[in-house]
């Protein structure tokens, strides 16, 4: 009777060890996926920051160009008014 019980317990132990290994493998796989997702998120964040900096520079350049054009326009309008007078 004890031998039968011992075999039964060994079988249960093997099943539990199998389940434990399966769960560990699933956990490791999930952690690897999480790490990859964090790396992708970091790369996307870096790209976004780079694009924002580039856009800021572009916007400032265009604003300066516009201001320059408006200044030139005012100067030309002033000259035209003097010529008309």
trRosetta pair geometry for C-beta under 8 A, 3 or more apart (Angstrom, degrees):
i j d omega theta_ij theta_ji phi_ij phi_ji
1 4 5.8 -53 -153 33 32 113
1 5 6.5 31 150 -16 64 106
2 5 5.5 -54 -147 39 34 112
2 6 6.0 39 151 -25 67 106
3 6 5.4 -51 -145 35 32 116
3 7 6.4 34 154 -19 64 102
4 7 5.8 -52 -150 34 30 110
4 8 6.4 32 150 -20 63 107
5 8 5.5 -54 -149 36 32 115
5 9 6.3 31 153 -18 65 107
6 9 5.8 -55 -148 38 29 110
6 10 6.3 31 152 -20 64 105
7 10 5.6 -53 -147 35 31 112
7 11 6.4 34 153 -21 64 105
8 11 5.8 -55 -152 34 29 112
8 12 6.5 28 150 -17 64 106
9 12 5.5 -52 -146 38 34 112
9 13 6.2 40 151 -24 65 104
10 13 5.5 -51 -147 35 32 116
10 14 6.5 35 153 -20 64 102
11 14 5.8 -51 -151 34 31 111
11 15 6.5 31 151 -18 63 105
12 15 5.6 -55 -150 37 33 112
12 16 6.2 32 152 -18 67 106
13 16 5.7 -55 -146 38 30 110
13 17 6.2 31 154 -20 65 106
14 17 5.6 -53 -146 36 30 112
14 18 6.3 34 153 -21 64 105
15 18 5.7 -52 -150 34 31 114
15 19 6.4 30 152 -17 64 106
16 19 5.6 -53 -146 38 33 112
16 20 6.1 37 153 -23 65 107
17 20 5.5 -52 -144 36 31 115
17 21 6.3 33 155 -19 64 104
18 21 5.9 -55 -150 35 29 110
18 22 6.4 30 151 -19 63 107
19 22 5.6 -54 -149 36 31 114
19 23 6.3 30 153 -17 65 106
20 23 5.8 -55 -148 37 29 110
20 24 6.3 31 153 -20 64 106
21 24 5.6 -53 -147 36 32 112
21 25 6.3 33 153 -20 65 105
22 25 5.8 -54 -150 36 29 112
22 26 6.4 30 152 -18 64 106
23 26 5.6 -52 -146 37 33 112
23 27 6.3 36 153 -21 65 105
24 27 5.6 -53 -148 35 31 113
24 28 6.3 31 153 -19 65 105
25 28 5.8 -54 -147 36 30 111
25 29 6.3 32 154 -19 64 106
26 29 5.7 -54 -147 37 30 112
26 30 6.3 30 153 -19 65 107
27 30 5.7 -57 -148 38 29 111
27 31 6.2 28 154 -19 65 107
28 31 5.7 -54 -145 37 30 110
28 32 6.4 34 153 -20 64 104
29 32 5.7 -53 -150 34 31 112
29 33 6.5 32 151 -18 63 106
30 33 5.6 -54 -150 37 32 113
30 34 6.3 35 151 -22 65 104
31 34 5.5 -49 -146 34 34 114
31 35 6.4 37 152 -21 64 103
32 35 5.7 -53 -150 34 32 112
32 36 6.4 31 152 -17 65 104
33 36 5.7 -53 -148 37 32 110
33 37 6.2 33 153 -20 66 106
34 37 5.6 -55 -147 37 31 112
34 38 6.4 33 153 -21 65 104
35 38 5.7 -51 -148 34 31 112
35 39 6.5 31 152 -19 63 105
36 39 5.7 -55 -150 36 32 112
36 40 6.4 32 152 -18 66 105
37 40 5.7 -53 -147 37 32 110
37 41 6.2 35 153 -21 65 106
38 41 5.6 -53 -146 37 31 113
38 42 6.3 33 153 -21 64 105
39 42 5.7 -52 -149 35 31 112
39 43 6.4 31 152 -18 64 105
40 43 5.7 -54 -148 37 32 111
40 44 6.3 33 153 -19 66 106
41 44 5.7 -54 -147 37 31 111
41 45 6.2 34 152 -21 64 106
42 45 5.6 -53 -147 36 31 113
42 46 6.4 32 153 -19 64 104
43 46 5.7 -53 -149 36 32 111
43 47 6.4 33 152 -18 65 105
44 47 5.6 -53 -148 37 32 112
44 48 6.2 35 152 -22 65 105
45 48 5.6 -52 -147 35 31 113
45 49 6.4 31 154 -18 64 104
46 49 5.8 -53 -149 36 31 111
46 50 6.4 33 152 -20 64 106
47 50 5.6 -55 -149 36 31 113
47 51 6.3 30 154 -18 66 107
48 51 5.8 -56 -147 38 30 110
48 52 6.3 31 153 -21 65 106
49 52 5.6 -53 -147 35 31 113
49 53 6.5 32 154 -19 64 104
50 53 5.8 -55 -152 35 30 110
50 54 6.4 28 152 -16 65 107
51 54 5.6 -54 -146 39 32 111
51 55 6.1 32 155 -20 66 106
52 55 5.7 -54 -144 37 30 110
52 56 6.3 35 154 -24 64 104
53 56 5.7 -52 -149 32 31 113
53 57 6.6 29 153 -16 64 104
54 57 5.8 -55 -152 37 32 110
54 58 6.2 34 150 -20 66 107
55 58 5.4 -53 -145 38 34 115
55 59 6.0 36 155 -21 68 105
56 59 5.8 -52 -144 36 28 110
56 60 6.3 27 156 -16 63 107
57 60 5.9 -56 -146 39 29 110
57 61 6.3 31 154 -21 64 107
58 61 5.8 -58 -150 35 28 112
58 62 6.3 22 155 -14 65 108
59 62 5.9 -57 -147 40 30 107
59 63 6.2 31 154 -21 65 107
60 63 5.6 -52 -144 36 31 112
60 64 6.3 33 155 -19 64 105
61 64 5.8 -56 -151 36 29 111
61 65 6.4 31 150 -19 64 106
62 65 5.4 -50 -146 36 35 114
62 66 6.3 38 153 -21 66 104
63 66 5.6 -53 -148 36 31 113
63 67 6.3 33 153 -19 65 104
64 67 5.7 -51 -146 36 32 112
64 68 6.3 35 153 -20 64 106
65 68 5.6 -55 -150 36 30 114
65 69 6.3 30 152 -18 65 106
66 69 5.6 -54 -147 37 31 111
66 70 6.3 31 154 -19 65 105
67 70 5.7 -54 -146 37 31 111
67 71 6.3 34 153 -21 64 105
68 71 5.7 -53 -148 35 30 113
68 72 6.4 31 153 -18 64 106
69 72 5.6 -54 -147 37 32 112
69 73 6.2 36 152 -23 65 105
70 73 5.5 -51 -147 34 32 115
70 74 6.4 34 154 -19 65 103
71 74 5.8 -53 -150 35 30 110
71 75 6.4 32 151 -19 63 106
72 75 5.6 -54 -149 36 32 113
72 76 6.3 30 154 -17 66 106
73 76 5.8 -56 -147 39 30 109
73 77 6.2 30 154 -19 65 107
74 77 5.7 -53 -144 37 31 111
74 78 6.3 35 153 -22 64 104
75 78 5.6 -53 -151 34 30 113
75 79 6.5 30 152 -17 64 104
76 79 5.6 -52 -149 36 34 112
76 80 6.3 36 152 -21 65 105
77 80 5.5 -52 -148 36 32 114
77 81 6.4 36 152 -22 65 102
78 81 5.8 -52 -150 32 31 111
78 82 6.6 30 151 -18 64 104
79 82 5.6 -55 -151 35 34 111
79 83 6.3 32 152 -18 67 106
80 83 5.6 -54 -147 37 33 111
80 84 6.3 32 154 -20 66 106
81 84 5.7 -55 -147 36 31 110
81 85 6.5 34 152 -27 63 105
82 85 5.8 -54 -152 28 32 113
